[in-house]
Structure formats: C-alpha cells, structure tokens
Amino acid sequence: MLFIDLDRFKRVNDMHGQQVGDALLVAVGDRLSQLLRPADTLARLSGDEFVVLCEDLAAPSDAKALAERVATAMVQPFRLPDVTVRITASVGIAFAGDGEHLPRRLLRDADRAIYHPVVRGLDGQLVGAEALLRWTHPTRGHVNTGDLVALAEHIGLIGDIGAWALERARHQARRGLPALDNERTGQGPRPYIAVNVSSTQLMAYGFPRIVEGVLCRTGLDPRELVLETTEGILLGDGDRAAQVLVDLKALGVRVALDDFGSGYSSLQYLRTFSVDIVKVGQSSVADLGRDRAATATVTAVTDLAHVLGLSVTAEGVETRVQRDAVVTLACDFLQGYGVAAPMNDVAFAAFAPPAPEVTDGGARSDGWRATLSG
C-alpha cells in the first residue's frame, strides 16, 4: 500500500483559491492513474491524500519503484486552465504478505512511513532527518497537517501537541541516531532530528522552557535538535521573536528558517535574527537550470548565509539537474526525493544513502529522498 500526501497543498488553496485546488486534485488523480498497473487500486482518502493498493507484487522493491515513479511524476508541472502549479508529494510504503495485516493497520503503517532523512551534498553523508506530523482521526480518517496545525492553534492545543511532537520525534529517532554517530567515528558532526514549530507555538510564553524540559526528560543532546520555523514569525513582533531565538540558542539547540524565499523573504532577516540554517524553498529549487532568476535567488541567499556563518539546505531536490545545480551553488545540505523517499523510524535506522556519482559537475544521486550536506 502506498500512502501519497501532497506537500504544502494548503498553500495552493491560499494562493490561488479552492477552485484551483480542486482542479489540481483532479489532475493529480488523473496523473496517478496513468502510472498504475491494471490490477492496482487508486483512491483519494481525504483532502490531499491518496492511497494506492498494489496486489500481487513480486517483491518490496517493486513497490519502491512505483513510489519513485509517483514522486517523479508529481514534480512535473500541472498545467491547469488558469494557472500552472508545481508541487511535490511524500510517499509512504507498507508491504504485507498474505494475511499478515488487517487493512486498517496496513493503511496506518503506510501513513506513518513518511520521514525525511538529510544528507550532505558533495559526499552523500547522512547528517539528519526531519520529523513529519500525521494524525489519523478515528472517524474522519487522515487529517491534513495544515488543517491539524490551524485547528490546534485555534483551540489552544498547539503548545501541548508541539511538546508531544518534540518528545515523540526524539524517541522515534533514538533507534537511528546512535547508529549514525558520525562524531564518534570521526566522520563529522552528530546527526540531528529536525522538528517543525508553528509561529504560534514558538511565540507562546515559556516556549524555551518547554524545549528545555524535553531535553532534560529525553536526555537529548541539544546539538541533536533543530527547530524549524518559517520567516512568518519575523513579520509580527520582531523584538519578541529575536529574544525567543536567542533563548533557544542559549540552550544549545539550532534554529532553521524553513521555506526561505517563497514568502515575504528579506535577506535582512538573516543578518538580524539568530538562526543557524536557512532552508531554500522548493519553489526556487524547482526552477534551477531553467530560470536565471531562480539561480540568482539561490546564489544570493547562499552567499550571504555563508558570510554570516550560516549553513544552507536546499529543499525539494528531485532531479540530477537540481542536485548538480545546488551543489555547484555551494548549498551545504540537500533534501528531497533526489536523496531518499520518506520512511518510518525503523527504516531510518537501517538507511544508508546511496554513494553519489561523482562527475566534473559535482555529486549526483539516483532517486532517493533525504538531506545531503555539501
């Protein structure tokens, strides 16, 4: 069973309206149906989530090959009547033999199998992973992550859910991080676990103390935790945001600005606020190699970040062209289907990124999803 979740679908509705969002879902369904075998069953589960039931597969590798075809197909632009939309998709896989799983359990396993690793661009060294939050409601089924966060913020539960996500991510990553202890083997810094934090959660009173409590309870080394937030926090109470970031840095954790360059971005933010990692948004990375403006944008962000002592992660790296481009532009880390497909904690513990194909243009990889450093 393949569980397919469209990445940042809510942004399409926000930018273009629900009518475009509905047209995109229809187009996605049509494209997916063209990838499947006659015996496969495709269904839209809820919101922006699709499920593919694949019967009589010869081996798990066949499911992986299908998942890679799905991920590659979703990268291609969707030319709708009024606008062209670019998206990506996360794909989780659950494989069962005859009678091994109940359908509901198999669906749950496929849903949970959505986890990003992160690797280094030039040599493919695995450096971390990003935890993704998913919720299966007992009666409503799978709830879109954007809707979940918005609802949690509205009813005042985002703080409790955020604290739970921090602890849960650490416990799930515990299996994999010790095995990837690069520091002990002399291969580089300890791998990290990155957890997204909403602006409401981060700006809430006492949030740094909550993080400190999680570190104490779980025994997590602060160097192993990266908190990802968007530049939206910088548009409101800038003084308050700056102090929160300073307090978090004092704990020893790192802070990443997620999806930089796709909203109201300003390079001044990188000089003003205390962050460690800048994540270049997928919308900029997707146009590398065919849009000079995208190349100029990524170059400007990367150059300034390095001058300020920050590292840069390129998000949504899906193709060889994009990977070669971001390595050439000196991005430190890569993340996307060009590195590795999302995976659960068990698969993450056993994950080893493929050795990059080294050419005169830099490092290359054949179809994985993770983040690489470069």
Disulfide bonds with the S-S distance in Angstrom:
none
